[in-house]
């Protein structure tokens, strides 16, 4: 993974995230109760994936409904934080011609492959997934 | 290393690398000292076909990226429902190339 590829990927994915969020906000403002999903996993199997409900969670956060956001999917907090921080970090890096985010990414990747970090993370994600299935998201 | 050994290695492992890097790999292996042969045998290369199957079956959860060692991207895919479903489909086409690239990186650890 080169620096350019990583930065392009992050910018593309976060702009897709903003577009998706904007479309959802627009839909919400139109008082449409219809719920759309982009999740292929849920569409194919009928079972929610670990990240299902993240959109609804972020939407609740935007309406300052923190408890509801947590109850829908706690990953929403993480995703909203990432959506705000990552594009800004990448943009400042690109403007200042630094690669602080690239170094951080490499560091985080080596950290995450260590067993002491990976196993709790897997356990948390699995627990959240089971909760998602239980909630019928 | 003698040419016979190198050619044997290339023959058995050609499918793990991009075809355009094979001549370079062969040249580098010929220059490699003989004691590195064992080390070369011990590195486990990932099969691009396997990662393609995993990508089709579990790409939505980022498992394909975790398997080839792209942990960061794997997490990105896992937490965004496979990059809004689009990235999952894009990765069906990219994962074989990505696996071969990772294999080349693994091989480079032997050279240095």
gemmi code that builds the backbone of each chain (N, CA, C; Angstrom):
import gemmi

chains = {
    "A": [
        ("UNK", (0.856, -1.201, 0.000), (0.000, 0.000, 0.000), (0.882, 1.237, 0.000)),
        ("UNK", (0.828, 1.993, -1.107), (1.632, 3.218, -1.155), (0.849, 4.368, -0.530)),
        ("UNK", (1.565, 5.449, -0.264), (0.946, 6.613, 0.372), (-0.172, 7.164, -0.499)),
        ("UNK", (0.106, 7.261, -1.800), (-0.885, 7.865, -2.697), (-2.160, 7.042, -2.748)),
        ("UNK", (-1.997, 5.704, -2.842), (-3.159, 4.821, -2.894), (-3.993, 4.963, -1.634)),
        ("UNK", (-3.316, 4.942, -0.479), (-4.026, 5.011, 0.796), (-4.810, 6.304, 0.904)),
        ("UNK", (-4.163, 7.438, 0.548), (-4.813, 8.738, 0.691), (-5.991, 8.859, -0.275)),
        ("UNK", (-5.807, 8.355, -1.499), (-6.921, 8.410, -2.455), (-8.090, 7.593, -1.932)),
        ("UNK", (-7.770, 6.391, -1.433), (-8.803, 5.493, -0.925), (-9.589, 6.161, 0.189)),
        ("UNK", (-8.870, 6.796, 1.122), (-9.543, 7.416, 2.264), (-10.422, 8.561, 1.798)),
        ("UNK", (-9.897, 9.376, 0.867), (-10.695, 10.516, 0.399), (-11.935, 10.033, -0.346)),
        ("UNK", (-11.779, 9.001, -1.175), (-12.924, 8.497, -1.939), (-13.970, 7.915, -1.002)),
        ("UNK", (-13.517, 7.061, -0.059), (-14.472, 6.408, 0.843), (-15.162, 7.436, 1.733)),
        ("UNK", (-14.412, 8.438, 2.229), (-15.084, 9.387, 3.114), (-16.028, 10.296, 2.345)),
        ("UNK", (-15.688, 10.618, 1.067), (-16.671, 11.422, 0.326), (-17.915, 10.603, 0.021)),
        ("UNK", (-17.712, 9.278, -0.233), (-18.877, 8.410, -0.424), (-19.705, 8.391, 0.857)),
        ("UNK", (-19.020, 8.353, 2.000), (-19.712, 8.363, 3.289), (-20.525, 9.625, 3.462)),
        ("UNK", (-19.921, 10.793, 3.129), (-20.640, 12.066, 3.266), (-21.843, 12.118, 2.322)),
        ("UNK", (-21.647, 11.591, 1.100), (-22.746, 11.608, 0.130), (-23.900, 10.759, 0.649)),
        ("UNK", (-23.579, 9.578, 1.139), (-24.590, 8.654, 1.677), (-25.321, 9.288, 2.849)),
        ("UNK", (-24.534, 9.967, 3.713), (-25.108, 10.611, 4.890), (-26.008, 11.771, 4.471)),
        ("UNK", (-25.534, 12.543, 3.498), (-26.316, 13.676, 3.018), (-27.634, 13.218, 2.422)),
        ("UNK", (-27.584, 12.135, 1.653), (-28.782, 11.608, 1.027), (-29.765, 11.141, 2.098)),
        ("UNK", (-29.205, 10.519, 3.149), (-30.063, 10.044, 4.232), (-30.707, 11.198, 4.992)),
        ("UNK", (-29.909, 12.267, 5.204), (-30.440, 13.447, 5.898), (-31.565, 14.063, 5.090)),
        ("UNK", (-31.353, 14.127, 3.776), (-32.362, 14.683, 2.870), (-33.647, 13.868, 2.958)),
        ("UNK", (-33.471, 12.524, 2.926), (-34.608, 11.618, 3.021), (-35.350, 11.799, 4.336)),
        ("UNK", (-34.554, 11.967, 5.404), (-35.118, 12.126, 6.738), (-35.931, 13.419, 6.814)),
        ("UNK", (-35.360, 14.474, 6.170), (-36.046, 15.767, 6.183), (-37.354, 15.690, 5.411)),
        ("UNK", (-37.407, 14.792, 4.422), (-38.637, 14.623, 3.643), (-39.634, 13.721, 4.369)),
        ("UNK", (-39.283, 13.335, 5.607), (-40.139, 12.485, 6.444), (-40.450, 11.152, 5.784)),
        ("UNK", (-39.473, 10.654, 5.047), (-39.671, 9.346, 4.442), (-39.269, 8.280, 5.451)),
        ("UNK", (-40.175, 7.372, 5.714), (-39.900, 6.336, 6.710), (-39.238, 5.118, 6.081)),
        ("UNK", (-39.111, 5.139, 4.750), (-38.517, 3.995, 4.069), (-37.061, 3.856, 4.469)),
        ("UNK", (-36.628, 2.606, 4.638), (-35.249, 2.365, 5.045), (-34.508, 1.629, 3.930)),
        ("UNK", (-33.405, 2.237, 3.483), (-32.623, 1.627, 2.423), (-31.372, 0.997, 3.002)),
        ("UNK", (-30.925, -0.095, 2.409), (-29.651, -0.672, 2.830), (-28.767, -0.916, 1.616)),
        ("UNK", (-27.461, -0.683, 1.816), (-26.491, -0.940, 0.753), (-25.773, -2.253, 1.014)),
        ("UNK", (-26.130, -2.901, 2.138), (-25.351, -4.046, 2.595), (-25.692, -5.296, 1.781)),
        ("UNK", (-24.704, -5.797, 1.015), (-24.933, -6.988, 0.202), (-25.168, -8.198, 1.104)),
        ("UNK", (-24.432, -8.232, 2.203), (-24.506, -9.362, 3.136), (-25.928, -9.522, 3.657)),
        ("UNK", (-26.511, -8.402, 4.085), (-27.859, -8.454, 4.638), (-28.881, -8.770, 3.548)),
        ("UNK", (-28.624, -8.228, 2.380), (-29.510, -8.392, 1.251), (-29.540, -9.862, 0.818)),
        ("UNK", (-28.354, -10.526, 0.878), (-28.272, -11.922, 0.453), (-28.738, -12.896, 1.522)),
        ("UNK", (-28.320, -12.649, 2.776), (-28.566, -13.647, 3.810), (-29.734, -13.306, 4.734)),
        ("UNK", (-30.106, -12.035, 4.774), (-31.161, -11.631, 5.695), (-30.653, -11.382, 7.100)),
        ("UNK", (-29.376, -11.732, 7.335), (-28.765, -11.494, 8.652), (-27.988, -10.183, 8.578)),
        ("UNK", (-28.115, -9.308, 9.574), (-27.334, -8.075, 9.529), (-25.840, -8.335, 9.672)),
        ("UNK", (-25.008, -7.500, 9.029), (-23.561, -7.637, 9.155), (-23.087, -6.851, 10.382)),
        ("UNK", (-21.828, -6.976, 10.802), (-21.384, -6.286, 12.022), (-21.572, -4.769, 11.979)),
        ("UNK", (-21.583, -4.184, 10.774), (-21.672, -2.729, 10.684), (-23.083, -2.254, 10.354)),
        ("UNK", (-24.041, -3.190, 10.248), (-25.403, -2.775, 9.926), (-25.960, -1.898, 11.049)),
        ("UNK", (-26.686, -0.854, 10.657), (-27.231, 0.067, 11.655), (-26.314, 1.248, 11.895)),
        ("UNK", (-25.139, 1.227, 11.263), (-24.191, 2.329, 11.476), (-24.770, 3.646, 10.965)),
        ("UNK", (-25.464, 3.590, 9.816), (-26.061, 4.817, 9.272), (-27.087, 5.386, 10.245)),
        ("UNK", (-27.991, 4.498, 10.740), (-29.015, 4.952, 11.677), (-28.371, 5.509, 12.946)),
        ("UNK", (-27.275, 4.846, 13.380), (-26.575, 5.310, 14.578), (-25.994, 6.704, 14.373)),
        ("UNK", (-25.334, 6.915, 13.223), (-24.735, 8.227, 12.934), (-25.831, 9.277, 12.794)),
        ("UNK", (-26.962, 8.903, 12.185), (-28.077, 9.845, 12.054), (-28.591, 10.266, 13.428)),
        ("UNK", (-28.676, 9.297, 14.364), (-29.101, 9.630, 15.725), (-28.102, 10.564, 16.383)),
        ("UNK", (-26.816, 10.307, 16.139), (-25.770, 11.170, 16.700), (-25.921, 12.592, 16.183)),
        ("UNK", (-26.229, 12.721, 14.895), (-26.379, 14.054, 14.309), (-27.577, 14.780, 14.903)),
        ("UNK", (-28.555, 13.998, 15.403), (-29.690, 14.620, 16.086), (-29.466, 14.660, 17.596)),
        ("UNK", (-28.197, 14.459, 18.017), (-27.776, 14.553, 19.425), (-28.487, 13.553, 20.330)),
        ("UNK", (-28.878, 12.422, 19.736), (-29.550, 11.382, 20.517), (-28.529, 10.275, 20.814)),
        ("UNK", (-27.668, 10.537, 21.845), (-26.510, 9.666, 22.053), (-26.899, 8.265, 22.534)),
        ("UNK", (-27.893, 8.186, 23.404), (-28.293, 6.882, 23.948), (-28.836, 5.986, 22.833)),
        ("UNK", (-29.707, 6.564, 22.023), (-30.286, 5.809, 20.918), (-29.193, 5.341, 19.945)),
        ("UNK", (-28.227, 6.243, 19.699), (-27.127, 5.897, 18.800), (-26.365, 4.699, 19.336)),
        ("UNK", (-26.125, 4.679, 20.646), (-25.399, 3.565, 21.247), (-26.216, 2.285, 21.152)),
        ("UNK", (-27.531, 2.415, 21.372), (-28.387, 1.229, 21.360), (-28.531, 0.651, 19.959)),
        ("UNK", (-28.497, 1.505, 18.937), (-28.611, 0.989, 17.569), (-27.325, 0.268, 17.184)),
        ("UNK", (-26.206, 0.961, 17.213), (-24.924, 0.325, 16.922), (-23.794, 1.215, 17.444)),
        ("UNK", (-23.041, 0.760, 18.457), (-21.981, 1.586, 19.041), (-20.901, 1.971, 18.030)),
        ("UNK", (-20.822, 1.217, 16.916), (-19.807, 1.536, 15.898), (-20.047, 2.903, 15.267)),
        ("UNK", (-21.264, 3.412, 15.387), (-21.579, 4.721, 14.827), (-20.676, 5.822, 15.368)),
        ("UNK", (-20.350, 5.747, 16.661), (-19.458, 6.738, 17.284), (-18.097, 6.723, 16.589)),
        ("UNK", (-17.577, 5.477, 16.432), (-16.261, 5.293, 15.811), (-16.265, 5.817, 14.372)),
        ("UNK", (-17.342, 5.476, 13.652), (-17.404, 5.850, 12.240), (-17.531, 7.355, 12.059)),
        ("UNK", (-18.359, 7.997, 12.913), (-18.510, 9.447, 12.793), (-17.186, 10.140, 13.101)),
        ("UNK", (-16.484, 9.640, 14.146), (-15.175, 10.200, 14.485), (-14.208, 10.033, 13.312)),
        ("UNK", (-14.207, 8.835, 12.723), (-13.311, 8.578, 11.593), (-13.659, 9.470, 10.412)),
        ("UNK", (-14.966, 9.649, 10.196), (-15.433, 10.450, 9.065), (-15.023, 11.915, 9.217)),
        ("UNK", (-14.903, 12.383, 10.462), (-14.486, 13.770, 10.672), (-12.961, 13.877, 10.650)),
        ("UNK", (-12.289, 12.962, 11.354), (-10.842, 13.102, 11.544), (-10.045, 12.722, 10.292)),
        ("UNK", (-10.360, 11.550, 9.696), (-9.497, 11.030, 8.625), (-9.346, 11.973, 7.426)),
        ("UNK", (-10.469, 12.494, 6.841), (-10.280, 13.372, 5.682), (-9.478, 14.625, 6.027)),
        ("UNK", (-9.711, 15.179, 7.252), (-8.973, 16.377, 7.654), (-7.485, 16.080, 7.772)),
        ("UNK", (-7.184, 14.943, 8.430), (-5.783, 14.547, 8.615), (-5.101, 14.363, 7.263)),
        ("UNK", (-5.780, 13.618, 6.377), (-5.205, 13.347, 5.058), (-5.030, 14.647, 4.276)),
        ("UNK", (-6.030, 15.527, 4.363), (-5.951, 16.790, 3.613), (-4.796, 17.658, 4.119)),
        ("UNK", (-4.631, 17.757, 5.446), (-3.515, 18.566, 5.965), (-2.183, 17.943, 5.567)),
        ("UNK", (-2.134, 16.601, 5.585), (-0.912, 15.918, 5.163), (-0.570, 16.255, 3.718)),
        ("UNK", (-1.598, 16.221, 2.864), (-1.376, 16.484, 1.445), (-0.935, 17.927, 1.228)),
        ("UNK", (-1.550, 18.855, 1.998), (-1.225, 20.272, 1.822), (0.192, 20.567, 2.309)),
        ("UNK", (0.559, 19.957, 3.462), (1.885, 20.222, 4.021), (2.955, 19.307, 3.444)),
        ("UNK", (2.537, 18.409, 2.539), (3.455, 17.431, 1.931), (4.180, 16.593, 2.990)),
        ("UNK", (3.434, 16.214, 4.033), (3.992, 15.317, 5.054), (3.400, 13.923, 4.858)),
        ("UNK", (3.858, 12.953, 5.658), (3.178, 11.665, 5.625), (2.924, 11.132, 7.033)),
        ("UNK", (2.445, 12.025, 7.921), (2.200, 11.617, 9.300), (1.098, 10.569, 9.381)),
        ("UNK", (0.053, 10.709, 8.536), (-1.027, 9.723, 8.590), (-0.553, 8.377, 8.074)),
        ("UNK", (0.283, 8.397, 7.049), (0.802, 7.147, 6.493), (1.621, 6.397, 7.545)),
        ("UNK", (2.443, 7.141, 8.311), (3.227, 6.527, 9.387), (2.302, 5.962, 10.454)),
        ("UNK", (1.262, 6.740, 10.795), (0.306, 6.287, 11.810), (-0.384, 5.013, 11.350)),
        ("UNK", (-0.753, 4.967, 10.068), (-1.443, 3.805, 9.522), (-0.566, 2.558, 9.635)),
        ("UNK", (0.712, 2.708, 9.270), (1.635, 1.564, 9.346), (1.796, 1.107, 10.796)),
        ("UNK", (1.894, 2.091, 11.704), (2.040, 1.785, 13.133), (0.802, 1.054, 13.647)),
        ("UNK", (-0.385, 1.586, 13.295), (-1.640, 0.988, 13.774), (-1.795, -0.420, 13.224)),
        ("UNK", (-1.349, -0.619, 11.977), (-1.488, -1.939, 11.366), (-0.630, -2.970, 12.108)),
        ("UNK", (0.604, -2.592, 12.450), (1.438, -3.562, 13.178), (0.886, -3.811, 14.576)),
        ("UNK", (0.350, -2.741, 15.212), (-0.244, -2.902, 16.540), (-1.416, -3.870, 16.490)),
        ("UNK", (-2.271, -3.668, 15.463), (-3.511, -4.449, 15.381), (-3.270, -5.916, 15.080)),
        ("UNK", (-2.113, -6.246, 14.501), (-1.861, -7.654, 14.208), (-1.288, -8.370, 15.429)),
        ("UNK", (-0.970, -7.619, 16.494), (-0.511, -8.282, 17.723), (-1.698, -8.929, 18.420)),
        ("UNK", (-1.424, -10.122, 18.974), (-2.512, -10.901, 19.560), (-3.222, -10.159, 20.688)),
        ("UNK", (-2.461, -9.453, 21.512), (-3.039, -8.783, 22.680), (-4.072, -7.736, 22.272)),
        ("UNK", (-3.917, -7.160, 21.081), (-4.873, -6.162, 20.595), (-5.934, -6.814, 19.730)),
        ("UNK", (-5.487, -7.775, 18.898), (-6.404, -8.359, 17.907), (-7.512, -9.162, 18.567)),
        ("UNK", (-7.167, -9.981, 19.573), (-8.180, -10.859, 20.165), (-9.315, -10.087, 20.839)),
        ("UNK", (-9.008, -9.075, 21.706), (-10.121, -8.284, 22.261), (-10.937, -7.582, 21.195)),
        ("UNK", (-10.269, -7.096, 20.139), (-10.993, -6.405, 19.071), (-11.955, -7.359, 18.382)),
        ("UNK", (-11.474, -8.577, 18.091), (-12.333, -9.575, 17.438), (-13.508, -9.914, 18.347)),
        ("UNK", (-13.218, -10.066, 19.656), (-14.283, -10.399, 20.606), (-15.340, -9.302, 20.638)),
        ("UNK", (-14.887, -8.030, 20.666), (-15.825, -6.907, 20.718), (-16.703, -6.863, 19.472)),
        ("UNK", (-16.049, -6.998, 18.302), (-16.808, -6.941, 17.048), (-17.813, -8.093, 16.985)),
        ("UNK", (-17.378, -9.293, 17.417), (-18.289, -10.444, 17.384), (-19.462, -10.227, 18.323)),
        ("UNK", (-19.178, -9.704, 19.534), (-20.255, -9.457, 20.493), (-21.250, -8.465, 19.910)),
        ("UNK", (-20.715, -7.425, 19.258), (-21.567, -6.410, 18.646), (-22.409, -7.020, 17.528)),
        ("UNK", (-21.781, -7.950, 16.794), (-22.485, -8.608, 15.691), (-23.660, -9.433, 16.231)),
        ("UNK", (-23.362, -10.204, 17.303), (-24.416, -11.025, 17.904), (-25.559, -10.130, 18.389)),
        ("UNK", (-25.188, -9.015, 18.988), (-26.188, -8.045, 19.452), (-27.021, -7.532, 18.274)),
        ("UNK", (-26.325, -7.255, 17.146), (-27.013, -6.782, 15.933), (-28.050, -7.790, 15.466)),
        ("UNK", (-27.634, -9.081, 15.443), (-28.551, -10.125, 14.972), (-29.734, -10.232, 15.928)),
        ("UNK", (-29.440, -10.140, 17.226), (-30.463, -10.224, 18.260), (-31.477, -9.087, 18.114)),
        ("UNK", (-30.967, -7.886, 17.711), (-31.840, -6.711, 17.585), (-32.623, -6.689, 16.282)),
        ("UNK", (-32.291, -7.609, 15.348), (-32.904, -7.635, 14.012), (-32.737, -6.298, 13.300)),
        ("UNK", (-31.534, -5.781, 13.234), (-31.291, -4.475, 12.603), (-31.610, -4.523, 11.109)),
    ],
    "B": [
        ("UNK", (22.964, -18.690, -6.153), (22.267, -19.980, -6.183), (22.322, -20.551, -7.596)),
        ("UNK", (22.394, -21.862, -7.705), (22.530, -22.370, -9.080), (21.201, -22.328, -9.844)),
        ("UNK", (21.369, -22.236, -11.137), (20.238, -21.937, -12.015), (19.145, -22.990, -11.935)),
        ("UNK", (19.542, -24.247, -11.681), (18.561, -25.329, -11.647), (17.564, -25.113, -10.498)),
        ("UNK", (18.114, -24.801, -9.320), (17.282, -24.559, -8.132), (16.338, -23.385, -8.369)),
        ("UNK", (16.915, -22.310, -8.917), (16.119, -21.106, -9.154), (14.986, -21.385, -10.117)),
        ("UNK", (15.309, -22.110, -11.190), (14.270, -22.404, -12.184), (13.174, -23.278, -11.585)),
        ("UNK", (13.581, -24.199, -10.710), (12.593, -25.046, -10.049), (11.663, -24.185, -9.193)),
        ("UNK", (12.296, -23.258, -8.458), (11.497, -22.377, -7.599), (10.524, -21.554, -8.433)),
        ("UNK", (11.019, -21.006, -9.530), (10.172, -20.175, -10.401), (9.013, -20.998, -10.952)),
        ("UNK", (9.329, -22.242, -11.385), (8.292, -23.095, -11.969), (7.171, -23.373, -10.972)),
        ("UNK", (7.567, -23.699, -9.735), (6.532, -24.068, -8.766), (5.796, -22.862, -8.221)),
        ("UNK", (6.423, -21.684, -8.220), (5.803, -20.546, -7.559), (5.383, -19.415, -8.477)),
        ("UNK", (5.417, -19.657, -9.790), (5.119, -18.568, -10.734), (3.725, -17.989, -10.529)),
        ("UNK", (2.767, -18.835, -10.137), (1.380, -18.345, -10.024), (1.191, -17.375, -8.861)),
        ("UNK", (2.172, -17.303, -7.951), (2.033, -16.418, -6.794), (2.459, -14.983, -7.106)),
        ("UNK", (3.055, -14.758, -8.276), (3.564, -13.413, -8.586), (2.991, -12.904, -9.895)),
        ("UNK", (3.068, -11.569, -10.064), (2.693, -10.978, -11.346), (3.689, -11.467, -12.389)),
        ("UNK", (3.171, -11.761, -13.593), (4.068, -12.361, -14.590), (5.197, -11.419, -14.989)),
        ("UNK", (4.954, -10.092, -14.915), (6.003, -9.185, -15.386), (7.174, -9.050, -14.411)),
        ("UNK", (7.017, -9.511, -13.167), (8.143, -9.418, -12.236), (8.982, -10.691, -12.206)),
        ("UNK", (8.488, -11.762, -12.866), (9.181, -13.057, -12.787), (10.644, -12.986, -13.273)),
        ("UNK", (10.922, -12.334, -14.425), (12.325, -12.248, -14.840), (13.215, -11.564, -13.798)),
        ("UNK", (12.707, -10.505, -13.171), (13.472, -9.811, -12.135), (13.717, -10.716, -10.941)),
        ("UNK", (12.651, -11.441, -10.534), (12.798, -12.356, -9.395), (13.882, -13.387, -9.700)),
        ("UNK", (13.859, -13.905, -10.933), (14.839, -14.929, -11.316), (16.260, -14.381, -11.210)),
        ("UNK", (16.452, -13.178, -11.724), (17.788, -12.576, -11.657), (18.253, -12.389, -10.220)),
        ("UNK", (17.325, -11.862, -9.370), (17.681, -11.627, -7.962), (18.006, -12.938, -7.251)),
        ("UNK", (17.248, -13.999, -7.569), (17.470, -15.284, -6.917), (18.824, -15.877, -7.325)),
        ("UNK", (19.204, -15.647, -8.588), (20.502, -16.170, -9.053), (21.656, -15.532, -8.287)),
        ("UNK", (21.463, -14.248, -7.916), (22.521, -13.543, -7.181), (22.546, -13.912, -5.702)),
        ("UNK", (21.450, -14.552, -5.231), (21.302, -14.813, -3.803), (22.304, -15.885, -3.337)),
        ("UNK", (22.916, -15.700, -2.148), (23.814, -16.737, -1.628), (23.051, -18.024, -1.305)),
        ("UNK", (23.761, -19.162, -1.356), (23.122, -20.471, -1.209), (22.433, -20.685, 0.132)),
        ("UNK", (22.950, -20.070, 1.207), (22.367, -20.338, 2.540), (20.973, -19.717, 2.689)),
        ("UNK", (20.587, -18.865, 1.749), (19.248, -18.265, 1.829), (18.168, -19.208, 1.286)),
        ("UNK", (18.586, -20.318, 0.685), (17.651, -21.253, 0.058), (16.610, -21.760, 1.051)),
        ("UNK", (17.081, -22.100, 2.274), (16.164, -22.605, 3.314), (15.143, -21.532, 3.675)),
        ("UNK", (15.662, -20.311, 3.861), (14.803, -19.178, 4.221), (13.741, -18.959, 3.143)),
        ("UNK", (14.180, -19.107, 1.885), (13.278, -18.928, 0.744), (12.159, -19.970, 0.779)),
        ("UNK", (12.504, -21.188, 1.212), (11.506, -22.257, 1.277), (10.506, -22.031, 2.403)),
        ("UNK", (10.937, -21.317, 3.457), (10.067, -21.208, 4.628), (8.994, -20.132, 4.492)),
        ("UNK", (9.196, -19.145, 3.597), (8.162, -18.109, 3.519), (6.908, -18.690, 2.870)),
        ("UNK", (5.757, -18.449, 3.510), (4.519, -19.021, 2.984), (3.812, -17.968, 2.144)),
        ("UNK", (3.677, -18.290, 0.868), (3.033, -17.363, -0.063), (1.535, -17.630, -0.093)),
        ("UNK", (0.781, -16.554, -0.294), (-0.683, -16.688, -0.314), (-1.169, -16.971, -1.736)),
        ("UNK", (-2.106, -17.883, -1.847), (-2.626, -18.251, -3.153), (-3.674, -17.235, -3.634)),
        ("UNK", (-3.458, -16.603, -4.792), (-4.436, -15.614, -5.284), (-5.829, -16.197, -5.488)),
        ("UNK", (-5.899, -17.474, -5.908), (-7.220, -18.082, -6.140), (-7.993, -18.207, -4.834)),
        ("UNK", (-7.290, -18.621, -3.771), (-7.939, -18.731, -2.462), (-8.486, -17.392, -2.028)),
        ("UNK", (-7.665, -16.327, -2.202), (-8.141, -15.029, -1.733), (-9.311, -14.546, -2.582)),
        ("UNK", (-9.366, -14.961, -3.856), (-10.515, -14.584, -4.685), (-11.783, -15.269, -4.161)),
        ("UNK", (-11.666, -16.558, -3.799), (-12.830, -17.281, -3.269), (-13.286, -16.635, -1.962)),
        ("UNK", (-12.310, -16.339, -1.090), (-12.656, -15.703, 0.188), (-13.297, -14.348, -0.051)),
        ("UNK", (-12.778, -13.616, -1.057), (-13.307, -12.289, -1.357), (-14.762, -12.363, -1.800)),
        ("UNK", (-15.084, -13.379, -2.604), (-16.458, -13.498, -3.089), (-17.386, -13.896, -1.940)),
        ("UNK", (-16.896, -14.811, -1.075), (-17.760, -15.313, -0.006), (-17.844, -14.368, 1.189)),
        ("UNK", (-16.703, -13.809, 1.600), (-16.691, -13.033, 2.835), (-16.037, -11.668, 2.667)),
        ("UNK", (-16.007, -11.175, 1.421), (-15.382, -9.879, 1.163), (-16.093, -8.734, 1.863)),
        ("UNK", (-17.393, -8.928, 2.055), (-18.205, -7.914, 2.733), (-17.673, -7.605, 4.130)),
        ("UNK", (-17.129, -8.634, 4.790), (-16.624, -8.444, 6.152), (-15.127, -8.130, 6.172)),
        ("UNK", (-14.531, -7.994, 4.985), (-13.114, -7.634, 4.923), (-12.170, -8.782, 5.199)),
        ("UNK", (-12.700, -10.019, 5.258), (-11.866, -11.175, 5.618), (-10.744, -11.372, 4.588)),
        ("UNK", (-11.071, -11.115, 3.301), (-10.062, -11.295, 2.260), (-8.841, -10.421, 2.513)),
        ("UNK", (-9.090, -9.166, 2.934), (-7.973, -8.256, 3.210), (-7.208, -8.670, 4.464)),
        ("UNK", (-7.928, -9.190, 5.463), (-7.240, -9.651, 6.669), (-6.299, -10.797, 6.324)),
        ("UNK", (-6.767, -11.713, 5.455), (-5.984, -12.902, 5.132), (-4.667, -12.542, 4.457)),
        ("UNK", (-4.690, -11.582, 3.528), (-3.432, -11.257, 2.850), (-2.577, -10.289, 3.675)),
        ("UNK", (-3.068, -9.839, 4.821), (-2.243, -9.015, 5.699), (-2.499, -7.525, 5.601)),
        ("UNK", (-3.534, -7.114, 4.849), (-3.904, -5.698, 4.772), (-4.898, -5.377, 5.897)),
        ("UNK", (-4.395, -5.427, 7.136), (-5.312, -5.310, 8.275), (-6.094, -3.999, 8.270)),
        ("UNK", (-5.396, -2.906, 7.976), (-6.040, -1.592, 8.012), (-7.224, -1.517, 7.066)),
        ("UNK", (-7.012, -1.975, 5.826), (-8.088, -1.952, 4.835), (-9.187, -2.917, 5.236)),
        ("UNK", (-8.792, -4.054, 5.824), (-9.784, -5.034, 6.276), (-10.738, -4.415, 7.275)),
        ("UNK", (-10.181, -3.659, 8.224), (-11.025, -3.005, 9.221), (-11.921, -1.971, 8.557)),
        ("UNK", (-11.333, -1.241, 7.607), (-12.137, -0.265, 6.872), (-13.335, -0.910, 6.201)),
        ("UNK", (-13.115, -2.085, 5.596), (-14.211, -2.779, 4.923), (-15.223, -3.314, 5.934)),
        ("UNK", (-14.710, -3.829, 7.038), (-15.592, -4.429, 8.047), (-16.537, -3.388, 8.645)),
        ("UNK", (-15.989, -2.193, 8.918), (-16.777, -1.197, 9.638), (-17.692, -0.375, 8.734)),
        ("UNK", (-17.501, -0.467, 7.416), (-18.358, 0.336, 6.543), (-19.262, -0.540, 5.691)),
        ("UNK", (-19.586, -1.753, 6.175), (-20.415, -2.688, 5.394), (-19.763, -2.923, 4.034)),
        ("UNK", (-18.496, -3.250, 4.041), (-17.788, -3.509, 2.790), (-17.678, -2.277, 1.913)),
        ("UNK", (-17.374, -1.131, 2.527), (-17.242, 0.102, 1.757), (-18.505, 0.408, 0.987)),
        ("UNK", (-19.650, 0.401, 1.705), (-20.976, 0.657, 1.129), (-21.308, -0.337, 0.019)),
        ("UNK", (-20.748, -1.561, 0.139), (-21.067, -2.596, -0.835), (-20.316, -2.455, -2.146)),
        ("UNK", (-19.817, -1.239, -2.419), (-19.151, -1.009, -3.706), (-17.736, -1.582, -3.681)),
        ("UNK", (-17.072, -1.306, -2.574), (-15.686, -1.738, -2.418), (-15.590, -3.265, -2.463)),
        ("UNK", (-16.608, -3.939, -1.913), (-16.638, -5.402, -1.965), (-16.525, -5.871, -3.410)),
        ("UNK", (-17.339, -5.237, -4.271), (-17.352, -5.651, -5.670), (-16.038, -5.268, -6.355)),
        ("UNK", (-15.531, -4.065, -6.046), (-14.258, -3.638, -6.629), (-13.149, -4.612, -6.233)),
        ("UNK", (-13.180, -5.061, -4.983), (-12.133, -5.952, -4.491), (-12.172, -7.339, -5.125)),
        ("UNK", (-13.333, -7.763, -5.634), (-13.359, -9.048, -6.341), (-12.363, -9.011, -7.489)),
        ("UNK", (-12.189, -7.818, -8.077), (-11.292, -7.697, -9.223), (-9.875, -7.324, -8.807)),
        ("UNK", (-9.722, -6.704, -7.652), (-8.399, -6.237, -7.242), (-7.647, -7.240, -6.375)),
        ("UNK", (-8.380, -8.171, -5.735), (-7.758, -8.946, -4.660), (-6.644, -9.852, -5.155)),
        ("UNK", (-6.777, -10.400, -6.376), (-5.721, -11.279, -6.860), (-4.419, -10.517, -7.071)),
        ("UNK", (-4.523, -9.318, -7.659), (-3.345, -8.480, -7.834), (-2.738, -8.086, -6.507)),
        ("UNK", (-3.617, -7.753, -5.538), (-3.140, -7.346, -4.218), (-2.405, -8.492, -3.536)),
        ("UNK", (-2.929, -9.724, -3.704), (-2.271, -10.885, -3.106), (-0.885, -11.080, -3.705)),
        ("UNK", (-0.790, -10.945, -5.043), (0.509, -11.130, -5.702), (1.494, -10.056, -5.244)),
        ("UNK", (0.977, -8.833, -5.039), (1.836, -7.740, -4.579), (2.379, -8.038, -3.184)),
        ("UNK", (1.486, -8.554, -2.303), (1.894, -8.926, -0.938), (2.943, -10.023, -0.975)),
        ("UNK", (2.766, -11.006, -1.889), (3.731, -12.096, -2.017), (5.103, -11.559, -2.403)),
        ("UNK", (5.105, -10.564, -3.312), (6.371, -9.972, -3.729), (7.051, -9.297, -2.540)),
        ("UNK", (6.242, -8.607, -1.712), (6.804, -7.960, -0.513), (7.416, -8.999, 0.416)),
        ("UNK", (6.726, -10.149, 0.563), (7.243, -11.226, 1.413), (8.578, -11.723, 0.881)),
        ("UNK", (8.637, -11.901, -0.443), (9.859, -12.406, -1.072), (11.004, -11.412, -0.879)),
        ("UNK", (10.661, -10.117, -0.900), (11.699, -9.103, -0.752), (12.352, -9.143, 0.623)),
        ("UNK", (11.630, -9.672, 1.632), (12.247, -9.772, 2.957), (13.417, -10.758, 2.936)),
        ("UNK", (13.387, -11.713, 1.984), (14.496, -12.671, 1.881), (15.719, -12.006, 1.256)),
        ("UNK", (15.464, -11.087, 0.312), (16.572, -10.470, -0.406), (17.430, -9.570, 0.478)),
        ("UNK", (16.823, -9.007, 1.531), (17.597, -8.067, 2.353), (17.924, -8.632, 3.719)),
    ],
}
model = gemmi.Model(1)
for chain_id, residues in chains.items():
    chain = gemmi.Chain(chain_id)
    for i, (resn, *xyz) in enumerate(residues, 1):
        res = gemmi.Residue()
        res.name, res.seqid = resn, gemmi.SeqId(i, " ")
        for name, pos in zip(("N", "CA", "C"), xyz):
            atom = gemmi.Atom()
            atom.name, atom.element = name, gemmi.Element(name[0])
            atom.pos, atom.b_iso = gemmi.Position(*pos), 0.0
            res.add_atom(atom)
        chain.add_residue(res)
    model.add_chain(chain)
structure = gemmi.Structure()
structure.add_model(model)
structure.setup_entities()
